[in-house]
Amino acid sequence: MPTLSLKDVRIVLVADRTYESYKKSDIKSNKLEMISDEYFNEVYSTLSLICKEVIHYQSPEELSHNVSKHIDDIVFTIYGGSDSRNRLALVPAICEACELKFVGADVYARIVCQDKFLAKEFAKRHHIRSAAGILVDNLVSMPNIETLKLPLIVKPNFEGSSIGISDSSKVYDFASAYKLVEALFKEFKQPVLVEEFISGKECVICIVGNNHDISMFEAMEIVFEGNENYLLDKVYSAKDKHLPDADSFHRPITHLLSSSEKENIKNLFLSLGKMDFMRMDGRLNNDGFFLIEMTPDCYIGDDCSFVDAIKLRGGNYQELLSTIINTALAHYHTPYSNYTGS
């Protein structure tokens, strides 16, 4: 597909900028998906190099009040929000209702992916495995977790960015699991997902594409400097993601996925309809790939896994954002879906 020119395109960037450094993050907060100063500046400045103009709105509400100004523009959202389970679907919902073009997953795909348990049930239809788990939506059903094999990982069902996940989220007995489920119910007021813990390489699969073409498909292992096995048998916690004790890097491991795993993951991506780009997080061990979550709202800063993936072919951050925007624009000139099933 020919690359579309972006020189005349105006971008509407929706980002709930915190106006603070990520270094001031409270790793126990439910606002970790809001946008740090560093992240905002990386995205804003690079989009400004690519496109004619970038307009920033702080919230979906602010976008909704200015819809009439942007009929010919394209919306790029990194809005994170907090509290509402629907928060990541608000911007695409406004865009669809008001017929604005936008980058990224549509409302349906974002809702599916925001619900960790539902996303894994969806993935099973495409023969993608995940850990055995139980969704606990009330305390009466909590004893069902005793059908699982220890150790377990316990986490909120509707959160991203490892919100609600710490080293203590991995438990070795059911009494500890009960206690943690009750604590998460009280704190987050949402269902809690309890799963068998799977050891292995912590990996992310970076996908860019649409129903016409998948232009990027790379699996990258997350590796911490000085201790390459740090995550093999450990929870990838909020602290590890946001305030780590050591730097991390991404190692390409696409070759470790089987051909059937690659095909199944691509089919899952295509089946969701308008996505443009998405990260699939999982664990990879001798038994293969196990899905942890699907992340259409993934971090897309200049040190993200997608950047390291595009560097493998000689690209850079500016090229990555250009590719993602062109992928989104191509959607508006092609059928909604040509997915035919796995």
C-alpha positions as CSV (number, residue, x, y, z in Angstrom):
1,M,0.0,0.0,0.0
2,P,1.5,3.4,-0.9
3,T,2.4,5.7,2.0
4,L,0.1,8.6,2.3
5,S,1.5,12.1,2.7
6,L,1.1,13.6,6.2
7,K,2.4,17.1,5.4
8,D,-1.2,18.5,5.1
9,V,-2.7,16.5,7.9
10,R,-3.7,18.2,11.2
11,I,-3.5,15.9,14.3
12,V,-5.7,16.3,17.3
13,L,-3.8,14.8,20.3
14,V,-6.0,13.9,23.3
15,A,-3.8,13.3,26.3
16,D,-4.5,13.8,30.0
17,R,-1.1,15.4,30.7
18,T,-0.2,15.4,34.4
19,Y,2.4,18.2,34.0
20,E,4.7,16.2,36.2
21,S,7.6,13.8,35.6
22,Y,7.0,10.1,35.7
23,K,9.6,10.0,38.4
24,K,7.0,11.5,40.8
25,S,4.6,8.6,40.1
26,D,2.8,7.0,43.0
27,I,3.0,3.3,42.1
28,K,0.0,2.6,44.4
29,S,-2.2,5.1,42.5
30,N,-5.0,4.3,40.1
31,K,-3.9,7.2,37.9
32,L,-0.7,5.6,36.4
33,E,-2.3,5.6,32.9
34,M,-2.3,9.4,32.9
35,I,0.3,11.0,30.7
36,S,3.6,12.2,32.2
37,D,5.4,15.3,31.0
38,E,8.1,13.3,29.3
39,Y,5.7,11.0,27.5
40,F,3.5,14.0,26.3
41,N,6.5,15.9,25.0
42,E,7.9,12.9,23.1
43,V,4.6,12.3,21.3
44,Y,3.7,16.0,20.8
45,S,7.1,17.1,19.4
46,T,7.4,14.1,17.1
47,L,3.9,14.5,15.7
48,S,4.7,18.2,15.1
49,L,7.6,17.1,12.9
50,I,5.4,14.7,10.9
51,C,2.2,16.7,10.4
52,K,1.0,20.2,9.5
53,E,-0.2,21.0,13.0
54,V,-0.9,19.4,16.4
55,I,-3.8,20.5,18.5
56,H,-3.9,19.2,22.1
57,Y,-7.0,18.5,24.2
58,Q,-6.7,17.4,27.8
59,S,-9.8,15.3,27.9
60,P,-12.6,13.6,25.9
61,E,-14.9,16.3,27.1
62,E,-12.7,19.0,25.7
63,L,-12.6,17.2,22.4
64,S,-16.4,16.8,22.4
65,H,-16.8,20.6,22.7
66,N,-14.6,21.2,19.7
67,V,-15.7,18.5,17.3
68,S,-16.9,21.0,14.6
69,K,-13.3,22.3,14.2
70,H,-11.9,18.9,13.3
71,I,-14.1,17.3,10.6
72,D,-11.1,17.1,8.3
73,D,-8.5,16.2,10.9
74,I,-7.4,12.9,12.5
75,V,-7.6,12.2,16.3
76,F,-4.6,10.6,18.0
77,T,-5.4,9.6,21.6
78,I,-3.0,8.6,24.3
79,Y,-5.6,9.5,26.9
80,G,-5.3,7.2,30.0
81,G,-8.0,8.4,32.4
82,S,-8.8,6.7,35.7
83,D,-11.7,5.2,37.7
84,S,-14.1,4.3,34.9
85,R,-13.8,0.9,33.2
86,N,-14.9,2.6,30.0
87,R,-12.3,5.4,30.1
88,L,-10.2,4.1,27.2
89,A,-13.2,3.9,24.9
90,L,-14.4,7.5,25.4
91,V,-12.3,9.2,22.7
92,P,-13.1,6.7,19.9
93,A,-16.8,6.8,21.0
94,I,-16.8,10.5,20.5
95,C,-15.0,10.1,17.1
96,E,-17.4,7.5,15.8
97,A,-20.5,9.4,17.0
98,C,-19.3,12.6,15.3
99,E,-17.7,10.9,12.3
100,L,-14.1,12.0,13.1
101,K,-11.2,10.0,11.8
102,F,-9.0,8.6,14.6
103,V,-5.9,6.5,15.2
104,G,-6.1,3.2,17.0
105,A,-8.7,0.7,18.2
106,D,-12.4,1.4,18.0
107,V,-14.8,1.2,20.9
108,Y,-15.6,-2.5,20.5
109,A,-12.0,-3.5,20.5
110,R,-11.1,-1.3,23.4
111,I,-13.9,-2.6,25.6
112,V,-13.0,-6.2,24.8
113,C,-9.3,-5.6,25.6
114,Q,-10.0,-3.6,28.8
115,D,-11.7,-6.6,30.3
116,K,-8.8,-9.0,30.9
117,F,-10.9,-12.1,31.4
118,L,-13.1,-11.4,28.4
119,A,-10.1,-10.7,26.2
120,K,-8.6,-14.1,27.1
121,E,-11.9,-15.8,26.3
122,F,-11.9,-14.0,23.0
123,A,-8.3,-15.1,22.3
124,K,-9.2,-18.8,23.0
125,R,-11.4,-18.7,19.9
126,H,-8.2,-18.2,18.0
127,H,-6.3,-21.0,19.8
128,I,-4.2,-18.6,21.9
129,R,-3.5,-20.0,25.3
130,S,-3.5,-18.2,28.6
131,A,-3.2,-19.2,32.3
132,A,-6.1,-21.0,33.9
133,G,-8.0,-18.5,35.9
134,I,-11.2,-17.6,37.8
135,L,-13.0,-14.2,37.6
136,V,-14.2,-13.4,41.1
137,D,-17.0,-10.9,41.0
138,N,-18.3,-11.4,44.5
139,L,-16.9,-12.8,47.7
140,V,-19.4,-15.7,47.7
141,S,-17.7,-17.1,44.6
142,M,-14.2,-16.8,46.0
143,P,-13.8,-20.5,47.0
144,N,-13.8,-21.3,43.3
145,I,-10.1,-20.2,43.1
146,E,-9.2,-23.4,45.0
147,T,-9.6,-25.3,41.7
148,L,-6.5,-23.6,40.5
149,K,-2.9,-24.7,41.0
150,L,-0.6,-22.6,43.2
151,P,1.2,-20.2,43.0
152,L,-1.4,-17.7,41.8
153,I,-1.4,-14.1,40.6
154,V,-4.2,-11.8,41.8
155,K,-5.1,-8.6,40.0
156,P,-7.9,-6.1,39.2
157,N,-9.7,-7.1,36.0
158,F,-10.2,-3.7,34.4
159,E,-6.9,-2.0,35.0
160,G,-3.8,-1.4,32.8
161,S,-0.2,-0.2,33.4
162,S,0.1,-2.9,36.2
163,I,-2.2,-0.8,38.4
164,G,-3.0,-2.9,41.5
165,I,-0.1,-5.3,40.8
166,S,2.9,-5.6,43.1
167,D,5.3,-8.3,44.1
168,S,2.7,-9.4,46.7
169,S,0.3,-10.1,43.9
170,K,1.9,-13.5,43.5
171,V,0.6,-15.7,46.3
172,Y,1.6,-19.2,47.4
173,D,-1.4,-20.2,49.4
174,F,-5.2,-19.8,49.2
175,A,-5.5,-17.9,52.5
176,S,-3.2,-15.2,51.1
177,A,-5.2,-15.2,47.8
178,Y,-8.5,-14.7,49.8
179,K,-7.0,-11.8,51.7
180,L,-5.7,-10.1,48.5
181,V,-9.0,-10.5,46.6
182,E,-10.9,-8.8,49.5
183,A,-8.4,-6.0,49.5
184,L,-8.6,-5.4,45.8
185,F,-12.4,-5.5,45.9
186,K,-12.3,-2.8,48.6
187,E,-9.8,-0.6,46.7
188,F,-10.9,-0.9,43.1
189,K,-14.6,-1.9,43.4
190,Q,-14.4,-4.2,40.4
191,P,-14.0,-8.0,39.7
192,V,-10.7,-9.6,40.5
193,L,-8.9,-12.0,38.2
194,V,-7.1,-14.9,39.9
195,E,-4.9,-17.0,37.7
196,E,-2.2,-19.7,37.9
197,F,1.2,-18.0,37.7
198,I,3.2,-18.8,34.6
199,S,7.0,-18.6,34.6
200,G,8.9,-17.6,31.5
201,K,10.2,-14.8,29.4
202,E,8.1,-11.6,29.8
203,C,7.4,-10.6,26.2
204,V,5.4,-8.2,24.2
205,I,4.2,-8.7,20.6
206,C,4.1,-5.4,18.7
207,I,1.7,-5.3,15.8
208,V,0.9,-2.5,13.3
209,G,-1.5,-3.1,10.5
210,N,-5.1,-3.3,9.2
211,N,-7.2,-5.7,7.3
212,H,-5.2,-5.0,4.1
213,D,-1.7,-5.6,5.5
214,I,0.2,-6.2,8.7
215,S,3.3,-4.0,8.4
216,M,4.9,-4.9,11.8
217,F,4.9,-8.1,13.8
218,E,7.7,-8.5,16.3
219,A,7.9,-10.3,19.6
220,M,10.3,-8.6,22.1
221,E,11.5,-9.9,25.5
222,I,11.7,-7.4,28.3
223,V,15.1,-7.7,29.9
224,F,16.5,-5.9,32.9
225,E,20.2,-4.8,32.7
226,G,22.4,-6.7,35.2
227,N,19.9,-9.5,35.8
228,E,18.6,-10.9,32.5
229,N,16.5,-13.6,34.4
230,Y,14.9,-11.0,36.7
231,L,11.4,-11.5,35.4
232,L,11.5,-15.2,34.6
233,D,9.7,-16.2,37.8
234,K,8.5,-12.8,39.0
235,V,5.5,-10.5,38.7
236,Y,6.1,-7.6,36.3
237,S,4.8,-5.1,38.8
238,A,3.8,-1.4,38.7
239,K,7.2,-0.6,40.3
240,D,9.1,-2.5,37.7
241,K,7.2,-0.7,34.9
242,H,7.2,2.9,36.3
243,L,10.0,3.2,38.9
244,P,12.4,0.3,38.2
245,D,15.6,-0.2,40.1
246,A,17.4,-0.9,36.9
247,D,17.1,0.0,33.2
248,S,15.5,-2.5,30.8
249,F,15.7,-3.2,27.1
250,H,13.9,-5.2,24.5
251,R,15.4,-8.3,22.9
252,P,13.8,-9.6,19.7
253,I,12.4,-13.2,20.1
254,T,10.0,-13.5,17.2
255,H,11.9,-16.5,16.0
256,L,10.9,-18.4,19.3
257,L,7.2,-18.3,18.4
258,S,5.9,-21.2,16.4
259,S,4.4,-20.6,12.9
260,S,1.0,-21.5,14.2
261,E,1.3,-19.1,17.2
262,K,2.2,-16.3,14.8
263,E,-0.7,-17.1,12.5
264,N,-3.2,-17.3,15.4
265,I,-2.0,-14.0,16.9
266,K,-2.3,-12.3,13.6
267,N,-5.8,-13.7,13.1
268,L,-6.8,-12.5,16.5
269,F,-5.6,-9.0,15.7
270,L,-7.5,-9.0,12.4
271,S,-10.7,-10.3,13.9
272,L,-11.0,-7.3,16.2
273,G,-11.6,-4.9,13.2
274,K,-10.1,-1.4,13.4
275,M,-7.0,-1.6,15.5
276,D,-4.1,0.1,13.6
277,F,-1.6,-1.0,16.3
278,M,-1.7,-3.1,19.4
279,R,0.6,-4.8,21.9
280,M,0.0,-8.3,23.1
281,D,1.6,-9.0,26.5
282,G,2.5,-12.6,27.5
283,R,4.9,-15.1,28.8
284,L,7.0,-17.4,26.6
285,N,8.4,-20.7,27.9
286,N,9.2,-24.2,26.7
287,D,5.5,-24.8,26.3
288,G,5.0,-21.8,24.0
289,F,3.3,-18.4,24.3
290,F,0.7,-17.6,27.0
291,L,-1.4,-14.4,26.7
292,I,-1.5,-12.0,29.7
293,E,-3.4,-9.2,28.1
294,M,-4.2,-7.3,24.9
295,T,-3.2,-3.7,25.0
296,P,-4.5,-1.4,22.2
297,D,-3.8,1.7,24.5
298,C,-0.1,0.7,24.9
299,Y,2.7,3.1,25.8
300,I,4.0,4.6,22.5
301,G,6.9,6.8,23.7
302,D,10.3,7.0,22.1
303,D,11.7,4.2,24.1
304,C,8.8,1.8,23.7
305,S,8.9,-1.8,22.4
306,F,7.6,-0.7,19.0
307,V,10.5,1.7,18.5
308,D,13.0,-1.1,19.3
309,A,11.1,-3.3,16.9
310,I,11.2,-0.8,14.0
311,K,14.9,-0.2,14.7
312,L,15.5,-3.8,13.7
313,R,14.7,-2.7,10.1
314,G,16.5,0.6,10.3
315,G,13.6,2.8,11.3
316,N,13.1,5.3,14.1
317,Y,10.4,6.9,16.3
318,Q,9.3,9.4,13.7
319,E,8.8,6.6,11.2
320,L,6.9,4.5,13.7
321,L,4.3,7.3,14.4
322,S,4.1,8.0,10.6
323,T,3.4,4.3,9.9
324,I,0.7,4.1,12.6
325,I,-1.0,7.3,11.3
326,N,-0.9,6.1,7.7
327,T,-2.3,2.8,8.8
328,A,-5.2,4.5,10.4
329,L,-5.8,6.8,7.4
330,A,-5.9,3.8,5.1
331,H,-8.7,2.3,7.1
332,Y,-11.0,5.1,5.9
333,H,-10.4,4.0,2.3
334,T,-10.8,0.3,2.7
335,P,-13.7,-2.0,3.9
336,Y,-14.2,-2.3,7.6
337,S,-13.0,-5.9,7.7
338,N,-12.0,-8.5,5.2
339,Y,-11.2,-11.0,8.0
340,T,-12.4,-14.5,7.0
341,G,-11.7,-16.4,10.1
342,S,-8.8,-18.6,11.3
